[in-house]
Amino acid sequence: MKNPLPLIVLCTHHKTGTVWMAGIMRALRRQHKLKLFSGAQAELPADADIFIQDHSRVDMNALRQRQPLRPVRAIHVIRDPRDVVISGCFYHVKTVEKWANRPKPEYGGKCYREAIAAQPTDHDKLVFEMQHTAAKTIRDMLAWNYQDDDVFEVKYEDLINDTEYKFFGPMMEFIGFKGEDLPNALEHVRANSLFGGSKGETAAGDHVRSGESRQWPKVFTPELKAEFKRLHPDVLQRLGYEAGNDW
């Protein structure tokens, strides 16, 4: 690495490829002996080189002000909300994550995992997810500032089969891996991606049911479509996944 890198910020959302993308960042950290931090921005060390925020809770202006002479370059990954619902639903019925196994009054003393698992059918489980955890993720994706020039905006669907690096190439250059450093960065992408033989997010065990994109056409019945449209009427249009509401 000839030139100093900017502060690299990875912004994802729940079930939008966090573990997969973080794996790429950790490979880059090892290769270039960078300092990586994953957590809340308030706890970000001053000497961090890579900052991973898995709920995209970042203040870009504050990051730019921390070290005015060091650029900030962020990657922000979103995913089709319908697939977020599916991935989240079938993950949450068995997850061991602490937040989902903590009893909550709103679930009658049950934890989230128990509450969603107790739903009688897959339809009911998916609707429950639409109303709760996936709804929070959808709100976060909608609330994001998509006009920041220091952020590389990308969809999970465009990355998952990007074997020709049409998106990964420009992305890696955007965060500072240019010239002779680019092929090496893309090799880390290949090694940590589904199309490179890795299990992607599933490398973390049973973290996901499937890393495929466009799961929803096989899962969403007319009834589920109607419920999704009722709960989240314009999200697909606002995030660029559908031109209208007649999908």
N, C-alpha and C positions, 0 to 999 in steps of 0.2 A: 504494500500500500504506500504509494509515493506521496499522495496528498492527504491531509487530515480530513476525516469524514465529518459531516454535519452530525448533530444529535439526531439519531434515527428513532422515530416514534412509530410503533405498530399499534394501530387502533382497530380492534375488532368488536364484535358483539357476541352474545351467547349463541352458540351453534352456528357461527359463520366462519369456521376454519381456524379458530384460535390456536389449538394445539399444533395443527399442521404448520401454520405460519410462524408460530413461536419456535418450532423445530428448525426452520430455516434460519431464523435470527440467531439461534443458539449455535448453529453450525458456523455462521459468519463470525460470531463472537470467538469461538475457539480458533478459527483460522487466523484471525487478525488480532487476537489477544485484546479484545474489547471488554469493557465493563457493562454488564447488562443488569437492568433492574425491572422487575415486574411487580406492580402494585399501584398504590395511590400516588397521585402526583405530589401531594403534600410531603411525601416521604422520599421523593426522588433525590438521590445523592448528587452533589454538585459535579462529580467527575464521571457520571454515567455517560456511556456512548450510545446505548440502546435502551429505550424505554418501552415496555410492553404494557398496554392498558386494555384489558380484555372486555371492558364495557364502554370503551371510547369516552371515558370521563376525563377529558383533557382540556386544558385552557391553553390554546396555542399562543395567544398573546403573552401570557405569563411565561411560557417556555422561551419565547423569543427574547424576553426581557432579562432572563436569567444570565445569559452570556451573549451580550449584543454582538460580539465579533464572531460568534459561532452560529452558522445557519442551522435551522431546524427543518427537517424533511420528514413528513409523516406519510404513512400508508393507511388508508381507511378501507376496510373490507365490509361489504354488506352482502346479504343473501336474500333470495326470494323468500318473503315472509311465509309463504305456504310451506316451503321446505323447512323453514325454521320451526314451524309448528310440528311437523312430522318428526324431525330429528329430535326436538326437545321432548316431545311426548313419550316416545319409546325409550329415550334415555332416562327420563325422570322416574319412570316406574321402577327402576332398579338401581338408581344412582346411590353411591355411598358418600357423595359430597355433603359436608356438614350442614350447609344452609338448607338443604332439602330434607334433612333428617332431624330438624329441630322442631318440636311441637309448636304449633301456632294457634292462638284462639280463633282466628278466622276460619280454620279448618276443623273446628270442634275439638281442639286438643290434639289432632293428628298432625304429623309433619306433611310437607308437600308430597313426598314420595308416597306415603300411605294414602293421602287424599286422592291423588290421581290414579293410583293403582286400584282404589276401591270403586272407581267408576265401572259400571256393569259391562260396557261394550267399548270397542275401539273407537266408535263414533263419539261416545260420551267422553272418553279420555282425550281425544283430539279437541273437542269443544272446550273441555276444562283447560287444556293447555292454551288454546286461543284466548281464553278469558283471563289467564293469569300470567305465567312466566313469559310466554311468547308475546303477550300484549305489552309487557314492559320492554322487551327487546324491540318491538315494532315502534313504540313511542320513542325510544332512544334513536333509532335509525332516522325517524322523521325529524327529530329535533336537531340533528347534526347540521353544522354549517358546511354546505357543499361548495362554497365560493372561495375557499382559502387557497391561494396559489402555492402554498407550501405543503399541500396535501395531494397525494396521488390517490384519486378515487378509483376503486375497482370493485367489480362484482365477483363473488365466489364462483359463479358459473363460468366466468371468463377465464379464471385461473385453473380450474380443476382439470381441464384437458388441454392446457396451453403447451403442447409439446414443441411448438415452433417458437415459443417465447415472445409471442406478439405483445403480450401484456407484461410478462415477467422481465423481458429485456429492458423496455423503457422504465419499468419500476425500479429495477436494480440501478440503472443509470441515475434515476431521479434521486435516490438516496445516497449516491456518491460512488458507486462501483463502476468506474469508467475505464476505457482503454483496456490495458492488459489485465485489469482486475475483474472485468465483466465476465469473461468466460469462466473464471473460477467461481464467481458468485452464482452463475447459472448452473454450474455443476452441483453446488449445494442445493439449489432448487430442485434439480432432477433427482438427486439422491433422497430428498425428503418429500417427494410428491408421489401421488398415486400412479401417475403415468411413468414414473421412474422405477416402479417396483416396490416403493414403500407403501405401507398401509395408511399413510397420511394420518388423519386424526386417530385412526384406530391403533396407531403405534402406542397410544397411551392406555392400551388394554381395551376395555369395553366402552370407550368414551363415546362412540357413536354407533348407531345402527347401520348406517350406510353413508359413505362420503359422496355418493352420486348426486348430481344435480337433477332437477326436474323429477323429483319423486312424486310430486303432487298429482300429476295426471293419473297415476296408478292407484292413488289412495283416496283422493277427494271424490266422494259421491256427490250427486246433485244436492243432497241435504247438507253436506259439509260445505259445499260451495256457497250455498245460500246463507249459512250461519257465518261463514267467514266474511261475506260481503256485508252482512248486517253489522258485525262487530267492527270491521275495518274497511269501510266502504270505499275509500279512495287511496289506500296505501300503495297498491300496485301501480297505479298511475303516477303517483308522486315520486315513487322510487324508480320508475322507468322500466317496470316489468310487464306492463300491459298498457295498450293505447286507450282502451275503454274498459267497461265493466261487464262485457258480454262474454268473457272467457268461460 
